[in-house]
Amino acid sequence: MSFPVASGTIIEKFGKQPHPVFPGIIIENNGIKIKVAAGAKVKSVFPGTVSKVSVVGGVKTVMIKHGSYFTIYVNLENLTVSQGQQVSAGTQLGSAGTDLDGINSINFEIWNSAVNPIAPLNPMDWVSY
């Protein structure tokens, strides 16, 4: 299984970790944050169906259903897919956007909907980096 970008650096890991700015604060990340080059192409890591394309607060997100699993790609620009579209592994979804800190990055998550409650999974257990 491939990585959602051709190259990048993981700058926030999955799970609980110290806040990068505020000492003593613990944050929980449901995925990983990947720093990339400006305009980096973001691609689907598995074949599936685009179940949702949304824009919340200006942040564009694509959610893809893969059986009982979902992959979520957050902070995209120039989207190239639409809801209901079938995608293959490697299909371009858009390009990486710039986050509030001015960093070109995406957030990438994998969720298992076969368990109750639905649970996030560590993407590093599923993709090659």
C-alpha positions as CSV (number, residue, x, y, z in Angstrom):
1,M,0.0,0.0,0.0
2,S,1.4,3.3,-1.0
3,F,1.7,6.6,0.8
4,P,-0.8,9.5,0.0
5,V,2.0,11.7,-1.4
6,A,5.1,11.0,-3.4
7,S,7.3,12.4,-0.7
8,G,6.9,14.2,2.6
9,T,7.9,14.4,6.3
10,I,5.6,13.2,9.1
11,I,5.4,16.2,11.4
12,E,2.6,14.9,13.7
13,K,2.3,11.3,14.6
14,F,-0.9,9.2,15.4
15,G,-2.2,9.0,18.9
16,K,-1.5,11.0,22.1
17,Q,1.5,13.3,22.2
18,P,2.7,16.5,23.7
19,H,1.3,19.7,22.1
20,P,4.1,21.2,19.9
21,V,3.7,24.7,21.4
22,F,2.1,24.5,24.8
23,P,4.0,22.5,27.5
24,G,2.0,20.2,29.6
25,I,-0.8,19.9,27.1
26,I,-1.5,16.5,25.5
27,I,-3.2,16.3,22.1
28,E,-4.7,13.2,20.4
29,N,-4.2,12.9,16.6
30,N,-6.6,10.6,14.8
31,G,-4.1,10.3,11.9
32,I,-0.8,11.7,10.8
33,K,0.2,15.2,9.5
34,I,2.5,15.2,6.5
35,K,4.6,18.2,5.5
36,V,5.0,18.3,1.7
37,A,6.3,20.6,-1.1
38,A,3.9,23.3,-2.3
39,G,1.4,21.8,-4.8
40,A,2.2,18.2,-3.9
41,K,-0.3,15.8,-5.5
42,V,-2.4,13.8,-3.1
43,K,-3.6,10.3,-4.1
44,S,-5.8,7.6,-2.8
45,V,-3.9,4.8,-1.1
46,F,-6.6,2.1,-1.8
47,P,-9.3,1.6,-4.4
48,G,-12.8,2.7,-3.2
49,T,-15.7,5.1,-3.6
50,V,-15.5,8.8,-2.7
51,S,-18.2,9.0,0.0
52,K,-17.9,12.7,0.9
53,V,-16.2,15.8,-0.4
54,S,-16.6,18.7,2.1
55,V,-15.4,22.2,2.8
56,V,-15.5,23.3,6.5
57,G,-14.0,26.6,7.4
58,G,-12.3,26.7,4.0
59,V,-10.6,23.4,4.6
60,K,-11.3,20.8,1.8
61,T,-11.6,17.2,2.8
62,V,-12.1,14.0,0.8
63,M,-13.4,10.8,2.5
64,I,-13.1,7.5,0.6
65,K,-14.9,4.3,1.6
66,H,-13.0,1.0,1.2
67,G,-15.4,-1.7,2.5
68,S,-15.7,-1.2,6.2
69,Y,-12.7,1.2,6.2
70,F,-12.5,4.9,5.4
71,T,-9.5,7.0,4.5
72,I,-9.7,10.7,5.0
73,Y,-7.5,13.3,3.3
74,V,-7.7,16.8,4.9
75,N,-6.3,20.2,3.7
76,L,-6.6,19.7,0.0
77,E,-6.8,22.2,-2.9
78,N,-7.7,21.8,-6.6
79,L,-9.9,18.8,-6.0
80,T,-10.1,16.4,-8.9
81,V,-12.7,13.9,-7.5
82,S,-16.4,14.1,-6.6
83,Q,-18.8,12.3,-4.3
84,G,-19.8,8.9,-5.6
85,Q,-16.8,8.6,-7.9
86,Q,-14.9,5.2,-8.0
87,V,-11.2,5.6,-7.5
88,S,-8.2,3.3,-7.8
89,A,-5.2,3.2,-5.6
90,G,-3.0,6.1,-6.9
91,T,-5.9,8.2,-8.2
92,Q,-5.1,11.9,-7.7
93,L,-7.6,13.6,-5.3
94,G,-6.2,17.1,-5.5
95,S,-3.1,18.9,-4.2
96,A,-1.9,19.7,-0.7
97,G,-3.0,23.0,0.8
98,T,-1.3,25.4,3.2
99,D,-2.4,25.1,6.9
100,L,-3.0,27.9,9.4
101,D,0.7,27.9,10.3
102,G,1.7,28.5,6.7
103,I,2.9,24.9,6.2
104,N,2.1,22.9,3.1
105,S,0.7,19.8,4.5
106,I,-2.1,17.2,4.6
107,N,-3.7,15.3,7.4
108,F,-4.3,11.6,6.6
109,E,-6.5,9.3,8.6
110,I,-7.8,5.7,8.4
111,W,-11.0,4.6,10.3
112,N,-12.5,1.2,10.9
113,S,-16.3,1.4,10.8
114,A,-16.8,-2.4,11.5
115,V,-16.2,-1.8,15.2
116,N,-18.5,0.0,17.6
117,P,-17.7,2.8,18.2
118,I,-15.9,3.6,14.9
119,A,-12.2,3.7,15.6
120,P,-9.2,5.5,14.1
121,L,-6.2,3.4,13.1
122,N,-2.6,4.3,12.9
123,P,-2.0,5.0,9.2
124,M,1.7,3.9,9.5
125,D,0.4,0.3,10.1
126,W,-1.3,0.4,6.7
127,V,0.8,2.3,4.3
128,S,4.5,2.2,3.2
129,Y,6.5,5.3,3.8
